[in-house]
Amino acid sequence: MGFIDTIKERAKVDKQTIVLPETEDRRTYEAVAAILKEGIANVVLVGSKDAVEEGSKGLDISGAVIVDPATSEKTSTYIDKLVELRQSKGMTQEQAREILLSNYLYYGVMMVKLGDADGMVSGACHSTADTLRPCLQILKTKPGTKLVSAFFLMVVPDCEFGANGTFIFGDAGLEQNPDPEKLAAIAASSAESFKLLVQEEPIVAMLSHSTKGSAKHADVDKVVEATKIAKELYPNIEIDGELQLDAAIVPSVGQSKAPGSKVAGRANVLVFPDLDAGNIGYKLVQRLAKAEAYGPVTQGIAKPVNDLSRGCNADDIVGVVAITAVQAQAN
């Protein structure tokens, strides 16, 4: 059974309710038909009944719940709560009403905030910023987490490294140039996500163009400091750095370049020094190694909300919904 099939089976055991607000996109309906047929999650669609019926023609989405912000009895409660949450920013009743009736992403996040849904998936036709802005304003960060970050879960075929070819790449989707404290927090969140989703022990490598002092540069110093902070704050996580990629995942290279390291040659969680490295790295592996790439999956938000690539297909949406459901189970 492949990774995403395992995630789907786990999602089915304790069905969660996931809201999909992008009802203007045909891919949403194609995904919903598959999610309901497979029994992966309960689905809420945000939009008018007429628009949903028109957009889903030819597909069986009869098991989905349709919530129209213009007519729902919950809308007034959401308006009041949004005003309460954003009053320090000058939010008025009129502004809250306008936002919730016109921006379904905000409406979906309010559903998650008030427990009417367990998680949300968006991004097929919205930017990452548009998807995450309401989350950061309304849901905020998970208790004990210092920042929201994003990772890609990579499944590499015919690969002897990592956890049978499975890795987490973080942050490969959100945090542009993390300082050492943020990099350490990304390492901890990525380890937690790996354990939840892959169900194996995380082994975390803090990546650099240097291994154990082989190069001198301020960029290397950042990774060295981040590793020190992470080891102090998260002593229960196997973590080491700074390591080059080959030293992190290839046993013979790890033994040669970093003898004595418990992580070198065994890593399954790869923490990149900045977003450029992470984004380039995941796309290289996805395209050249024909790896499955699930993400960007967010971590550190109080409740699970996940972003989609605007180039995604319906199967990608199904996979991210399953991942979001498993995250919600853990919540």
N, C-alpha and C positions, 0 to 999 in steps of 0.2 A: 504494500500500500504506500503510495506517495505521500509526501508531507502534507499537501493541501487536503488530500482525502482523509488523512488522520485528523486534521483540524476540523473538517466537516463532521466527522463522526463524533468528535468531542462536543461540537456545538449542538448536535441533535440530542444529546443526553439530557441537557438542561436548557431548553429553548429560551433564548433571550429575544427581546423586542428591539428591533433596529429600525430607526427612522431614516428614510431616503428622501431628501427634500428636492432633488433635481428632477422634477416631474415634467420638465420641458425636453428631456432627452430620451430618445427611444431606447438607448442602451440600458437605462434604468429599468424599463419595463421588461426587457429581455432577461435581465438579471433576476428580477423579482419572480418571473415565471419559473425560472430554474430553482431559485431559493425555496419557493413554496412547494414545488414538485418534489424536491429532495428532502424537505422538512428540516432545513438548516436553521431557520429562525422565523419568528413572527415579524411581519413587515408593516410599517406605517408609511404611507405616502402622503406628502403634504401638497395639497392643490385642490382645485375645484373638481367635483365629480365629473362634469362635462369634459374638462381638459384631460383628466386621467383616462376616461373612456375613449376619447379621441386618440390619445397618444399610445394606448395599449391595444389598439385594434388588432385582432388576430391572435392575441396572446391570452392565456388563462391566468389572470391575476386575481381571481375571485376571492382568494383567501386573504388578500391584503386589506388593511384598514385604511380608508381614505379620510384624511382630516383636512377640511377646508377652513383656513384661518378666518375667512369672511363670515362663516356661519357657526363655527364651533363654540360651544358654551364655555370652553376652557380659555378662549382668547382673552377675555377680560382679566382673568387671573394672571395670565402671562404678562399682560400689559402692566398690571400693578406690580408684579414681581420685578419686571425689567426696570421700572421706574425706581423701585427700592434699591436695586443693585447698582444702578448708574446715577443715582441722585447727586452724588458728589461731583459728577461730570455735567450736571445741569440737565439731565434727562427729564422731559415733561411727558405727561400722559399723551399729548398729541404726537410727539416725536416717537414714543414707544409704539403707539398704534400704527403709525406710518411704517416704521421699521418692520414690525411683525406681519403686517398685511402685504408688504411688498417684497420682503427678503425672507424667503422660506428657510434659508440656512439659520437665521436667527430664531425662527419659529421652531425648527428642529432641535436646536440647542436648548431652548426653553423647555421643550418636552423632556429632554434628558435631565435638565436641572431639577425639574419638579417630579421626576420619577415616572412620567408617562411613557418613557422609552428608556432602554438600558444603554443605548449607544447610537451613534450616527455615522453614516458614511456619505461623503460628498467629494466633489472635485472633478467629476467627469467633464463638467463645463464651467467650472470656477477655478480660480487660481488658488494656490496653497494659502496665500494671505487672506483671501476671501473666506476660505473654509475655517482657518484657525482663529481669525479675529474674534468672532463671537464666542469661541471656546475660551479664549484667554480673558475676555471681558466678563463672561458669565460663569463659566465652570471653574476657571482658575486652576492652579497647580494642585496636584495630589499632595496630601499631608506628608511631610517628610521629604518631599522632592524639591530640589532647588530650581529646576527649570524644565521647560517642555523641550523635548528634542524629538528627532525622528530617525528611524532606522529602516533598512531594507533587509528582509529575510531572504537570503540567497540559497538556492538549492542547485548545486552543481552536479551534473550527471557524470557518472563514472569517475568520481573523485575520491581519492584515498585520504584526503586531508579534512580537517574540521571534524564535525560529527557526521561521518558518512557523507561528506560533501555539503553539509548544511552549516551555514554561518549567519551571524548577524553583522551587518556593516553599519556602524554608527559614528557620528551623525552624518548621514548621507542625503539629508533632505531638508534641513531647517536651519540649524545654527551655523552662521557664516564663518566666524573666526573665534571660536571659544577660547577664553583665557584658561589658565591651568585649573582653576576651581570649577569652571563649567565643564572642562574636559573630563575631570574626575567624576563629576555628577553624571555625565553622559555614559561613562564606563559603568557606573553602578546601575543606572536605569537599563542599559543594554544587557547587562548580566541578568538582571531580574526578568527582562522580557524573554531572553533566551531560555531561562529555566521554565518559564510559564509555557511558552509555545513549543519548544523542542523537547522539553521534559528530560533534559540531561544537564549535567553540571557545567556551568559556564567557565571557560578558561579564556581570560581577557588579555589581549595584547594591545599595548599602546604604541601605535605605529609611527614611524619616522623614517627619514632617509639615512638614519644613523642607527647602529646597534651598539649599545653599551659604550658610548664615547668614541665611536669610530670617526665621527665628524663633529666639528665645533661650529655652532651657529645659534642665534637667538631662537630659531624655530625648534631646534633640538632641545634647548634649555626649557622651553615651554612644556614639552612632552615629559622630560625628566621631572620637572616640578609637579606636573599633573599626576604622574605615577606615584610620586612620594605622597601627595595628598590622598590619593585613592587608597593606597595601602594603609595609611593611618586611619582614615574614616571608615573603610570597609574591609576590616581584617579577615572577614570570613570569605571574601572573594579571592580566587586565584587570579592574580593580576601582576603583570610585569611590563617593563619598558625601559628605555626606548628600544624598539625592535624594528628592523626592516621586515618587509612582508615575508620574504623567504625564510628569514630566521624565525618568524612567528609561526609558520605553518608546516615547514618541511623539517622533519626530525633530524636528518643528517646536518642540515645547515644550522639549525638551532643549536645542536650540540657543538658544532664548530665555532659559531660566532658568539654564543652565549652559554658556555658550559656552566652547569650548576643552576640554571634557570628552570623552574618547574613549569613555566609557560612556554618557553621557546620550543618550537616544533610541534606544539600540541594545541595551539589556539583555535577557538571556534567563535569567539567574539572579537571583532577587529574594530578598534577605535581609531578613527582617522584624525589627523591633527587639525584639519579644517574642512569646510564644505567642498571646496574645489577638489581636494584629494578624494573625499568620500564619494562625491557624485561621479567623478571620472572613473574611480575604481569600480563602482557597482555596474556602470554601463559597459566598461570593458569586459567584465566577467559575464554579464548578461549576453552581450553580442558575440564575443569571441569563443566563450565556453558553452554558449547556448544554455545558460543557467536560467532557472525560473527566478524572477525577482518580484517579491511581494512587498509593496510599500509605495510611498513612504508611510510607515506605520508610526503613529505618534505614541510617545510615552511621557508620563509626567503630568498629564491632564487628570483632573479629579475623577472624571468619568470618560470612557473611551469614545473618542471621535477620531475617525481616520480619513485621510486625504487620498484621492485617486489621481493618477496621471490623466491629463486631458486626452492622452492618446490611448486610454484604456479601452478594452472591449468588455462585453457582458460577462465573460468568464472571469476577468480580473475583478470585476465588482463582486461577483459571487464569492471569490476567494477572500477579498478584504472584509466582506460582511461576516464570513465564517471566523476570521481572525478577530474581528471586533466582538463577536459573540463570545468567544473564548476569553477575551480580556474582560468582558462584562461579567462572566461567570466568576472570575477571580475577585471582582469588586464586591 
